[in-house]
Amino acid sequence: MTEKTFAFVVYPGLTVLDLVGPLQVLSAYALMEPEFRVVVVGESLDAGGTDTPLRIAPSHTFEQVPEPFGVLVPGGSAPTLQALANRPLIDYLASAARTATLMTSVCTGALLLGEAGLLTGRNATTHWMFRDLLRAFGATPVAKRWVEDGPVITAAGVSAGIDLALHLVDRLAGPELARRVQFGIEYDPEPPLGALDWTAAPHADLKPLLEYSLGDVLTDRPDLKAKLLEYA
């Protein structure tokens, strides 16, 4: 039996649901598929902060999982943009991609894939506020819940990671098992205010958040910051 290890990447300041939503889905799949293993990897085993009071400790270091079958990179706001200059993280993504079957992201985790050189010439998506920043990495932004382009699959913002993960289970094991996982986690969204009307997206109201996210980050990488600001 060939074990397939799927590595969820952590770094300081990530958005919790970006990580935990798909982690829950693929952990449920791992219970049904003995050859599938889920790990959480980081630069060290120390617990790190998130964008909530919750701290997360990885199960393995980057060095312990050098050639995963698949990788998922969560996103966030300013801390994720700062992580574009996190050399150990970016180097791990670039190295893992050489042998991985799947390189995936949720939300602005796509930007980290981009900095690792994995989005050039590909279609991709991310959180709607940051979508145009994908152009800085040679990608074509697409307004979809998730976008699959070869071995790279990117998801839109935060909750879209659950949809991405269910798609991964469907791709790996077929719709019957994916539906079983969906029942298992009781994923049947009924937002109290209904579905979003994207024609009414509050671009003007939330633009200050994008500007704030870009404000004090990457001070030691003015070249990279300028590249992002070009598309902000």
Backbone bond lengths (Angstrom), bond angles and torsions (degrees), N, CA, C in turn:
res aa  C-N    CA-C-N  psi(-1)  N-CA   C-N-CA  omega(-1)  CA-C   N-CA-C  phi
1 M - - - 1.466 - - 1.525 109.59 -
2 T 1.328 116.72 128.85 1.462 121.54 178.25 1.523 109.55 -94.53
3 E 1.327 116.16 118.19 1.460 120.21 -178.32 1.519 110.35 -76.91
4 K 1.318 115.90 135.40 1.456 121.84 176.30 1.521 108.24 -109.89
5 T 1.328 116.27 114.59 1.461 121.38 -177.80 1.516 110.14 -101.11
6 F 1.312 115.53 124.81 1.464 121.28 178.27 1.522 107.96 -107.41
7 A 1.333 115.89 120.45 1.464 121.65 -173.56 1.518 111.83 -103.63
8 F 1.313 115.75 122.05 1.470 122.33 172.96 1.523 107.91 -95.38
9 V 1.315 116.17 123.77 1.464 121.45 -173.21 1.532 110.46 -91.45
10 V 1.333 116.67 136.02 1.455 120.62 174.87 1.525 110.33 -121.52
11 Y 1.324 114.56 151.65 1.461 123.43 177.81 1.527 106.66 -157.43
12 P 1.313 119.37 162.36 1.466 121.32 -174.61 1.530 113.27 -61.40
13 G 1.338 115.85 132.89 1.456 121.67 171.34 1.511 116.43 88.17
14 L 1.332 117.82 7.29 1.460 120.14 -178.44 1.531 111.53 -65.05
15 T 1.336 115.64 162.01 1.463 121.40 175.74 1.525 108.96 -84.04
16 V 1.321 116.60 124.41 1.461 121.83 -170.30 1.527 112.52 -59.16
17 L 1.330 118.35 -48.06 1.461 120.45 -175.33 1.525 111.76 -64.99
18 D 1.333 117.36 -30.91 1.463 120.41 174.91 1.525 110.75 -53.92
19 L 1.311 115.36 -38.98 1.463 122.05 -178.22 1.524 111.51 -85.57
20 V 1.330 116.39 -53.68 1.458 121.53 -167.48 1.533 112.24 -73.20
21 G 1.338 118.38 -32.69 1.459 120.07 178.99 1.519 111.61 -58.66
22 P 1.338 118.36 -60.87 1.466 119.41 178.27 1.525 113.75 -66.97
23 L 1.336 117.65 -28.93 1.465 120.02 176.64 1.526 110.49 -62.44
24 Q 1.330 116.72 -39.84 1.462 120.37 178.48 1.528 111.11 -64.74
25 V 1.332 116.02 -41.89 1.465 120.84 -179.95 1.529 110.54 -63.34
26 L 1.315 117.33 -50.60 1.455 120.06 -175.47 1.530 111.99 -74.95
27 S 1.320 117.35 -24.30 1.461 119.51 173.07 1.526 110.18 -68.69
28 A 1.339 116.74 -37.76 1.465 120.51 175.88 1.526 110.33 -64.11
29 Y 1.330 116.25 -41.00 1.465 120.15 177.14 1.525 110.99 -63.15
30 A 1.327 116.29 -39.55 1.470 120.47 -179.28 1.530 111.67 -62.21
31 L 1.326 118.10 -29.69 1.465 121.28 177.31 1.523 111.12 -67.09
32 M 1.325 116.38 -26.26 1.465 121.30 -177.49 1.528 112.69 -96.93
33 E 1.325 117.19 -14.96 1.455 122.06 -175.18 1.526 109.46 -126.71
34 P 1.329 118.33 99.06 1.475 121.84 -172.97 1.525 114.17 -57.94
35 E 1.329 118.53 -28.83 1.464 118.98 -176.66 1.528 113.04 -83.17
36 F 1.324 116.21 -5.27 1.466 120.74 -177.01 1.523 109.17 -100.13
37 R 1.333 116.99 127.97 1.468 122.31 -178.15 1.513 109.54 -126.66
38 V 1.317 116.38 137.77 1.462 122.25 179.74 1.524 108.74 -111.65
39 V 1.348 116.53 131.43 1.456 121.89 176.06 1.525 109.03 -132.75
40 V 1.318 115.40 161.23 1.464 121.66 174.86 1.520 106.81 -118.53
41 V 1.326 116.67 122.10 1.464 120.11 -172.94 1.530 111.63 -115.76
42 G 1.320 114.89 147.03 1.455 121.68 177.00 1.518 109.99 -150.08
43 E 1.310 115.41 175.00 1.462 119.55 -179.40 1.526 111.07 -63.30
44 S 1.345 116.57 -34.10 1.457 121.96 175.34 1.524 107.70 -140.86
45 L 1.329 116.62 177.08 1.459 120.70 179.63 1.527 112.16 -88.83
46 D 1.317 117.29 3.24 1.457 120.85 -179.55 1.531 110.75 -69.22
47 A 1.324 115.79 145.86 1.463 120.24 175.14 1.522 109.81 -68.72
48 G 1.312 115.63 140.15 1.460 120.60 179.65 1.513 111.24 -124.35
49 G 1.321 116.44 157.85 1.444 121.61 -179.33 1.520 112.61 -75.08
50 T 1.317 115.43 162.31 1.464 123.22 175.69 1.523 107.45 -127.43
51 D 1.331 116.68 -169.54 1.464 118.26 177.12 1.529 111.84 -87.46
52 T 1.333 116.39 15.94 1.463 123.91 172.45 1.527 107.09 -130.23
53 P 1.347 118.98 178.24 1.465 119.20 176.21 1.532 113.59 -67.02
54 L 1.320 118.23 -11.71 1.458 121.79 -178.81 1.524 111.59 -72.15
55 R 1.338 115.75 135.37 1.458 121.95 173.31 1.525 108.70 -107.90
56 I 1.327 116.93 147.68 1.469 121.45 -175.44 1.518 109.41 -126.59
57 A 1.332 115.56 131.94 1.461 121.16 175.84 1.525 108.85 -110.12
58 P 1.321 118.15 127.33 1.471 120.06 178.34 1.515 111.94 -69.41
59 S 1.329 116.10 160.04 1.458 121.14 177.08 1.519 111.69 -87.88
60 H 1.346 117.08 -21.74 1.456 121.95 -176.74 1.526 109.38 -144.57
61 T 1.306 115.66 160.31 1.464 120.63 172.37 1.525 109.52 -91.51
62 F 1.318 115.45 166.46 1.460 120.16 175.40 1.529 110.57 -55.23
63 E 1.330 116.30 -43.12 1.471 120.88 -176.18 1.519 112.05 -64.19
64 Q 1.329 117.35 -28.35 1.462 120.67 -178.10 1.528 112.70 -79.00
65 V 1.319 117.53 -16.37 1.467 121.22 -179.84 1.531 108.34 -131.09
66 P 1.330 117.52 69.47 1.465 120.07 -173.26 1.523 114.40 -75.46
67 E 1.333 117.61 -25.00 1.461 120.41 -175.30 1.527 110.86 -133.11
68 P 1.324 117.91 67.76 1.461 120.34 179.85 1.526 111.36 -69.58
69 F 1.320 115.14 155.52 1.461 121.02 173.43 1.524 110.47 -68.00
70 G 1.341 115.11 -39.40 1.458 120.75 179.75 1.510 110.83 -146.04
71 V 1.318 115.33 158.72 1.469 122.61 -179.08 1.518 108.62 -135.18
72 L 1.325 116.01 140.91 1.468 120.58 170.07 1.520 109.11 -127.14
73 V 1.332 115.41 130.89 1.460 122.37 -179.35 1.529 109.14 -113.35
74 P 1.334 118.53 115.15 1.463 120.19 176.06 1.523 110.82 -76.71
75 G 1.329 115.33 165.08 1.455 119.97 179.65 1.515 112.55 -112.80
76 G 1.306 115.20 -157.76 1.458 123.11 -178.01 1.514 108.00 168.73
77 S 1.313 116.73 -163.00 1.467 119.71 179.70 1.527 109.56 -104.68
78 A 1.328 118.14 -117.68 1.460 121.16 -175.49 1.533 113.34 -55.75
79 P 1.357 120.37 -41.68 1.463 118.90 179.86 1.531 113.37 -61.39
80 T 1.334 116.96 -32.41 1.461 119.50 178.47 1.524 110.55 -70.36
81 L 1.319 116.40 -40.21 1.466 119.46 176.15 1.529 110.36 -63.02
82 Q 1.323 116.49 -38.93 1.465 119.64 176.72 1.527 110.71 -64.71
83 A 1.325 116.43 -33.28 1.466 120.81 -179.17 1.517 112.68 -67.78
84 L 1.336 117.70 -12.32 1.463 119.77 174.66 1.525 111.16 -60.81
85 A 1.325 116.67 -22.32 1.465 121.58 178.36 1.532 112.14 -99.26
86 N 1.334 116.56 7.64 1.467 121.48 179.57 1.528 108.59 -82.89
87 R 1.320 116.46 94.51 1.463 121.16 -171.64 1.519 113.17 -59.94
88 P 1.352 120.42 -45.98 1.471 119.25 179.61 1.534 112.22 -58.85
89 L 1.332 116.51 -38.71 1.462 120.72 179.60 1.524 111.02 -66.47
90 I 1.322 116.64 -50.78 1.471 120.68 -178.12 1.527 110.85 -64.59
91 D 1.314 116.96 -39.91 1.465 120.27 178.65 1.526 110.75 -64.13
92 Y 1.339 116.83 -37.28 1.468 119.50 178.32 1.521 110.89 -64.00
93 L 1.331 117.17 -43.93 1.460 120.44 179.79 1.529 111.02 -62.05
94 A 1.317 116.11 -44.41 1.465 119.97 -179.80 1.527 110.98 -64.22
95 S 1.328 116.74 -40.95 1.457 120.99 -179.18 1.526 110.99 -69.21
96 A 1.331 117.14 -45.71 1.470 120.88 -179.41 1.519 111.27 -61.27
97 A 1.328 116.98 -35.14 1.461 121.60 -177.05 1.525 112.60 -64.68
98 R 1.317 117.57 -20.90 1.475 119.99 -178.72 1.522 111.85 -65.68
99 T 1.324 117.22 -28.55 1.466 120.00 -177.38 1.529 113.04 -122.85
100 A 1.328 118.95 -14.41 1.463 122.09 -175.89 1.531 111.46 -68.79
101 T 1.319 114.67 145.55 1.462 121.24 174.58 1.516 111.09 -80.37
102 L 1.335 116.69 -32.91 1.460 121.88 -176.91 1.524 110.35 -133.74
103 M 1.322 116.71 128.83 1.463 122.78 171.86 1.521 106.11 -121.39
104 T 1.328 116.83 114.62 1.459 120.34 -171.71 1.528 111.01 -128.49
105 S 1.328 115.15 163.00 1.465 120.21 179.70 1.513 109.66 -149.84
106 V 1.311 114.36 160.16 1.465 122.55 172.66 1.515 107.59 -124.89
107 C 1.322 116.06 137.03 1.457 121.77 175.71 1.542 109.92 56.63
108 T 1.320 117.45 -136.82 1.461 120.63 -176.00 1.524 113.58 -74.34
109 G 1.318 116.92 1.95 1.460 118.79 169.47 1.516 110.99 -57.38
110 A 1.343 116.39 -23.45 1.467 120.51 176.71 1.523 111.49 -60.16
111 L 1.325 117.22 -34.38 1.462 120.01 179.62 1.525 110.53 -64.66
112 L 1.326 117.05 -34.29 1.463 120.50 177.85 1.529 110.39 -68.90
113 L 1.329 116.87 -38.09 1.462 119.24 173.32 1.529 109.78 -61.93
114 G 1.334 115.55 -38.88 1.454 119.56 178.68 1.511 112.47 -62.86
115 E 1.323 117.06 -44.03 1.468 120.40 179.74 1.535 110.79 -65.69
116 A 1.334 116.63 -25.83 1.462 120.62 176.90 1.529 112.12 -81.28
117 G 1.342 116.05 1.63 1.462 120.51 176.06 1.511 115.01 84.32
118 L 1.341 117.50 19.74 1.465 120.25 -172.45 1.525 114.23 -100.40
119 L 1.333 118.61 -3.52 1.466 120.25 -176.28 1.525 113.87 -108.81
120 T 1.300 118.38 -4.51 1.467 120.90 -177.50 1.526 110.84 -57.76
121 G 1.325 115.50 122.21 1.456 121.05 178.70 1.508 114.88 76.73
122 R 1.330 118.16 7.38 1.464 121.19 -178.57 1.529 111.49 -106.83
123 N 1.323 116.07 155.77 1.453 122.19 166.57 1.529 107.73 -79.51
124 A 1.322 116.70 143.58 1.460 119.91 -178.43 1.520 109.75 -157.51
125 T 1.332 114.49 165.16 1.458 119.66 175.08 1.525 109.18 -138.89
126 T 1.315 115.13 170.46 1.461 122.70 176.56 1.524 106.54 -163.71
127 H 1.311 118.06 -170.84 1.473 120.84 176.12 1.527 109.38 -54.41
128 W 1.305 117.02 138.64 1.468 120.89 -171.91 1.521 113.28 -57.41
129 M 1.337 117.93 -31.06 1.467 119.38 -179.65 1.525 112.41 -69.55
130 F 1.334 116.17 -26.50 1.465 121.34 -174.09 1.531 112.38 -106.88
131 R 1.333 116.44 3.37 1.469 119.37 -169.54 1.524 113.09 -58.04
132 D 1.319 117.43 -41.60 1.465 119.41 -177.33 1.528 112.86 -65.97
133 L 1.336 117.22 -20.95 1.462 119.78 178.65 1.528 111.99 -65.99
134 L 1.327 116.64 -18.08 1.466 119.47 177.80 1.526 111.87 -60.26
135 R 1.332 116.15 -26.94 1.464 119.99 -179.64 1.536 111.22 -63.16
136 A 1.316 115.95 -26.31 1.467 119.56 179.68 1.527 111.85 -64.52
137 F 1.341 116.05 -17.83 1.462 120.08 -178.52 1.528 111.80 -112.37
138 G 1.323 115.98 18.40 1.459 120.11 176.09 1.503 115.38 79.26
139 A 1.333 117.16 15.19 1.461 121.00 -180.00 1.522 111.23 -97.57
140 T 1.319 115.94 159.91 1.457 122.46 173.16 1.519 108.37 -101.64
141 P 1.344 118.98 114.22 1.463 120.85 -178.40 1.528 111.49 -68.15
142 V 1.329 116.18 137.80 1.457 122.53 179.28 1.527 108.26 -130.21
143 A 1.325 116.85 131.01 1.465 121.55 -178.40 1.527 109.91 -88.23
144 K 1.335 116.15 76.25 1.456 121.98 177.53 1.527 109.26 -135.48
145 R 1.336 115.66 163.04 1.464 121.23 -179.06 1.531 110.88 -62.89
146 W 1.326 116.53 -41.11 1.455 121.29 169.54 1.516 108.22 -149.07
147 V 1.324 115.31 154.62 1.460 121.22 -177.10 1.524 108.17 -131.31
148 E 1.314 116.23 125.41 1.457 122.37 179.82 1.518 109.04 -108.81
149 D 1.324 116.70 123.74 1.456 121.79 178.65 1.526 107.86 -138.70
150 G 1.326 115.46 94.63 1.449 119.91 -174.92 1.520 110.56 66.71
151 P 1.328 118.52 -134.58 1.464 120.95 -178.91 1.530 113.37 -79.72
152 V 1.326 116.85 -4.56 1.470 121.07 -176.87 1.533 109.70 -102.00
153 I 1.338 115.75 123.85 1.461 121.37 177.93 1.522 107.66 -126.66
154 T 1.317 116.44 120.98 1.457 121.68 -179.60 1.520 109.39 -113.97
155 A 1.329 116.39 144.35 1.462 121.95 179.02 1.520 109.53 -114.67
156 A 1.315 115.78 157.27 1.458 122.02 177.42 1.532 109.37 -72.41
157 G 1.314 117.37 -156.13 1.455 120.56 -169.72 1.516 116.29 -73.72
158 V 1.302 116.29 137.36 1.463 128.58 164.50 1.538 113.48 46.13
159 S 1.340 118.39 -90.78 1.460 121.28 -174.38 1.523 112.65 -64.51
160 A 1.336 117.97 -19.25 1.463 121.07 179.16 1.520 111.63 -63.34
161 G 1.324 117.60 -18.27 1.453 120.53 178.55 1.522 112.50 -62.53
162 I 1.324 117.66 -31.58 1.462 120.63 177.67 1.523 109.82 -65.99
163 D 1.335 116.54 -43.39 1.461 120.68 177.43 1.525 110.86 -62.42
164 L 1.325 116.18 -43.64 1.458 120.76 177.66 1.520 110.63 -57.20
165 A 1.324 116.98 -46.19 1.459 120.82 -176.39 1.526 111.45 -66.04
166 L 1.318 117.47 -38.98 1.461 120.01 176.43 1.526 110.48 -65.41
167 H 1.325 116.58 -36.54 1.460 120.40 174.47 1.527 110.38 -62.33
168 L 1.328 117.31 -39.52 1.461 120.53 178.57 1.529 110.96 -63.01
169 V 1.335 116.84 -42.71 1.467 119.64 178.05 1.525 110.21 -63.25
170 D 1.316 117.06 -41.83 1.464 121.54 176.44 1.523 110.11 -58.82
171 R 1.323 116.22 -45.29 1.461 120.82 -178.93 1.521 111.46 -65.50
172 L 1.334 117.54 -38.36 1.454 121.49 -175.57 1.523 113.24 -82.19
173 A 1.344 115.97 -34.18 1.466 118.37 -170.74 1.524 114.27 -132.76
174 G 1.324 118.15 -4.25 1.449 120.20 177.41 1.523 113.46 98.19
175 P 1.329 116.48 164.38 1.466 121.36 -172.80 1.523 114.44 -66.65
176 E 1.335 117.71 -31.41 1.468 118.86 -177.81 1.524 111.14 -63.34
177 L 1.320 116.93 -46.77 1.458 119.97 179.99 1.527 110.86 -70.52
178 A 1.334 116.98 -37.74 1.468 119.86 177.76 1.518 110.64 -61.07
179 R 1.343 116.94 -40.05 1.469 120.31 178.15 1.519 110.41 -66.70
180 R 1.338 116.80 -35.66 1.460 120.20 178.58 1.529 110.05 -64.13
181 V 1.338 116.49 -41.78 1.468 120.22 176.81 1.525 109.83 -63.17
182 Q 1.322 117.30 -42.15 1.461 120.51 -179.87 1.522 111.02 -60.59
183 F 1.335 116.59 -41.23 1.465 119.48 175.15 1.519 110.19 -64.71
184 G 1.335 116.17 -40.81 1.456 120.07 -177.54 1.518 113.24 -60.00
185 I 1.329 116.85 -38.71 1.465 119.66 178.89 1.538 111.57 -94.18
186 E 1.328 115.66 3.09 1.474 123.00 -179.58 1.528 111.09 48.65
187 Y 1.315 114.01 54.58 1.464 120.03 179.53 1.523 108.51 -92.12
188 D 1.312 115.75 99.24 1.464 122.87 -177.80 1.522 107.83 -147.93
189 P 1.337 116.88 70.23 1.463 121.26 -168.60 1.532 114.26 -59.44
190 E 1.304 115.31 135.80 1.460 122.79 172.06 1.525 107.86 -136.23
191 P 1.343 118.17 76.97 1.466 119.94 -177.60 1.532 110.60 -56.73
192 P 1.321 117.67 136.05 1.469 119.92 -176.55 1.519 113.51 -61.11
193 L 1.322 117.79 -24.58 1.466 120.43 179.40 1.527 111.99 -103.52
194 G 1.330 116.37 8.69 1.452 119.88 178.21 1.516 112.30 83.57
195 A 1.321 115.37 -177.50 1.459 121.24 -179.84 1.521 110.77 -66.71
196 L 1.335 115.71 155.70 1.466 120.35 -179.83 1.526 110.82 -76.97
197 D 1.313 114.82 140.96 1.464 121.74 172.73 1.526 106.48 -97.71
198 W 1.329 116.94 102.86 1.460 120.08 -173.04 1.518 112.70 -70.51
199 T 1.325 117.74 -16.14 1.463 119.15 175.58 1.529 110.48 -72.05
200 A 1.333 115.63 -16.58 1.471 120.14 -179.76 1.525 111.74 -108.07
201 A 1.320 117.25 18.23 1.471 120.09 -179.91 1.524 110.29 -58.22
202 P 1.339 116.85 133.24 1.472 120.89 -174.07 1.524 113.48 -79.70
203 H 1.322 116.63 62.97 1.462 120.49 -177.22 1.528 111.77 -56.17
204 A 1.313 116.46 -47.29 1.465 119.94 -176.13 1.524 111.19 -65.54
205 D 1.336 116.41 -38.60 1.463 120.24 -177.46 1.522 111.94 -68.99
206 L 1.338 116.36 -35.15 1.455 119.82 -174.51 1.521 113.99 -97.48
207 K 1.333 117.44 -7.75 1.462 119.95 179.55 1.529 112.23 -57.80
208 P 1.349 119.20 -37.33 1.469 118.44 176.49 1.525 113.27 -57.25
209 L 1.351 117.07 -30.24 1.457 119.66 177.88 1.517 110.34 -66.98
210 L 1.324 117.00 -40.29 1.461 120.63 176.86 1.525 110.02 -63.36
211 E 1.318 116.59 -44.64 1.455 120.59 179.99 1.530 110.84 -63.98
212 Y 1.341 115.77 -39.48 1.461 120.13 177.84 1.531 110.20 -63.77
213 S 1.349 116.09 -41.97 1.456 120.29 -178.82 1.521 111.66 -61.33
214 L 1.318 116.19 -33.14 1.458 120.66 -179.43 1.529 112.56 -88.44
215 G 1.334 115.92 -9.83 1.456 120.40 -170.11 1.509 116.18 -58.82
216 D 1.342 117.14 -62.48 1.462 120.37 -171.80 1.518 113.35 -109.68
217 V 1.331 117.35 19.41 1.454 119.60 -178.54 1.524 111.02 -98.18
218 L 1.317 115.01 161.64 1.464 122.82 173.37 1.533 113.08 55.87
219 T 1.327 116.17 35.39 1.467 119.30 179.49 1.528 111.39 -64.00
220 D 1.356 115.83 -25.56 1.458 119.35 178.30 1.530 112.11 -92.69
221 R 1.332 116.54 0.85 1.463 120.95 176.45 1.533 109.40 -130.84
222 P 1.336 117.74 65.56 1.462 120.46 -177.55 1.525 113.04 -60.01
223 D 1.324 116.97 -27.30 1.462 120.04 178.25 1.517 111.57 -65.13
224 L 1.340 115.15 -45.20 1.453 120.23 179.82 1.525 111.36 -69.57
225 K 1.323 116.49 -40.29 1.458 120.22 178.57 1.524 110.53 -62.27
226 A 1.319 118.18 -42.43 1.458 121.81 178.59 1.513 110.84 -62.52
227 K 1.316 117.54 -37.39 1.467 121.59 178.59 1.520 111.08 -63.29
228 L 1.330 116.83 -40.31 1.464 121.04 179.07 1.534 110.88 -70.12
229 L 1.332 116.64 -42.95 1.466 120.56 -177.92 1.520 111.46 -63.65
230 E 1.315 116.57 -25.76 1.457 119.95 178.38 1.523 112.03 -60.93
231 Y 1.341 116.71 -27.96 1.461 120.57 -176.63 1.519 113.27 -112.61
232 A 1.326 117.63 2.90 1.466 120.90 -177.93 1.537 111.00 -72.31
